[in-house]
Each structure stands twice: as C-alpha cells, then as structure tokens.
Amino acid sequence: MNPDFRARVTAALAAYYGILADDLDRPGTTLHPIDPDEWDGLLELVPVGARTAIAVPPGLRAEVRRVLVARPADHPLSGADFKAVWGDGVARVGGVKVYMMDWAGFRPFQPDPRYTVRALTPADRAAFEAFHARCSPDDRAESDISLDQIAPYGVFDGDRIVAGASTYLWAGLVDVGVLTDPDARGQGLGKAVVSAVCEHFRRLGDEAAIVCYRHDVHNLGSAGIAVSLGFAEYATFDFVYRGTA
C-alpha cells in the first residue's frame, strides 16, 4: 500500500476511534464506546498505528475492561487475551482481512454482456428480496447487504438479480458488502457488482470517502474480488464474539 495512502487511512480510523496523532506510535488499546445495535455481542480489534482500537457496546463494556486491566497498559489486545480472561468456551475468535481502495490502483471490471449492472431503486425490492431468499442465511449474514443501505447495485440476468452489493459506514469508512446467487457463481458477477459500487464512489470525487472491503480470512473467493479489483491490503485483525459458557 502506498505509504501516503496508508497514512490517510490510519488518520481516518484514528479520528473515528478518538486516537490522537501523538498516540498512534504508542502501543496499547483504545476503547471507543458505541450505542447498542444488532452486533451487541461482537468486538472488532482493529489495528490503528501501533494500537488496537475496539468499538464497545454498552453490554460488553465491563467485560472488555476486565480483559484490559488484566494486561499491561502498553499491550495491544488480541483475541488470545479475550480467550485467556473469558475462557475458550466464551470468547469465540476469528479473523478479518481488510483492504482499502486507492483509486490509483483501481482496476474496473465488466461482466459478460448478457448481464446488466446498475444501481438499484425501491422499484427493485421484489427482485432483491427474491434474490436474497435464494442465498443461504450464513451468506446473507456475512454479506450484510440491503436495498436500504448506501449505493445498492445489482447484476441482472434479465429481470432476475444474480449478484448484489451495497455499502454502509464502518469506522468512518465506506464498507462494501457483496452477495452472489449460488447458481451464478464462478462468472465474476460479485467482482462486477463491487466494481460498479467502486465506480459510483469514484465518480463522486469525495476525497473524504475511503472505500474499504472486508472478509473472513477463510473466504478465499471474497479475497479474490478484492485483489483483482486493485484493493490494497491494510491489515488482518481479530474479531471476538462473546457467547455463553
């Protein structure tokens, strides 16, 4: 990743988590309180400079502080720290790889001409819901796309949506989610719809909008989309889900 662009990304993340510029080189952990939402049991341990930044909902604040005080002040928390304090049966840890789009490296992609790629509107709701229903619950949860999010786009095969993407704000950045119909995979349609979303933001010319792309470390297909479109890898970080023993 271009060093100047990396510095811009780090500055944007630091602004979201409330990390002062002078603290970016100081190892440790920064907790950022957030309001409760549907991810109330999930923590993302995001590297920001030398620090780990964690957005913490109300229901987990006491438990996260219990982990924090069990480690030295200059120790950036990891998933292993949560397992050590909460126990293996409670702290469920996974990994996320995150990429950022530096427009200098963007490689747009168009699918086979039989497909149409365009922005979605409220008139597409029935087609979108039918598409969504054809995908598995796990795929829907991981993609987290919605017609009601920012910049929804779809790939159409006739009147049928076969791939979709949309964005929402994550840690002050624009995060892209993508979902492809199981019967239409292997044709570059996920790549095409993510490309269309990227084109949308590039046309806006908003220098403040950094487009990012995240996926589970085991999702190699999603990794292929990011790399082939020119997203630059920024970091790999842990996520922790607090379950019950």
Secondary structure, DSSP 8 states (H G I E B T S, - for coil): --HHHHHHHHHHHHHHHT--GGGTTS-EEEEEE----TTTTEEEEEEETTEEEEEE-GGGHHHHHHHHHTS-TT----HHHHHHHH-TTTEEEEEEEEEE--GGG-------TTSEEEE--GGGHHHHHHHHHHS-HHHHHHH---TTSEEEEEEEETTEEEEEEEEEEETTEEEEEEEE-GGGTTSSHHHHHHHHHHHHHHHHT-TT--EEEEEETT-HHHHHHHHHHT-EEEEEEEEEEE---
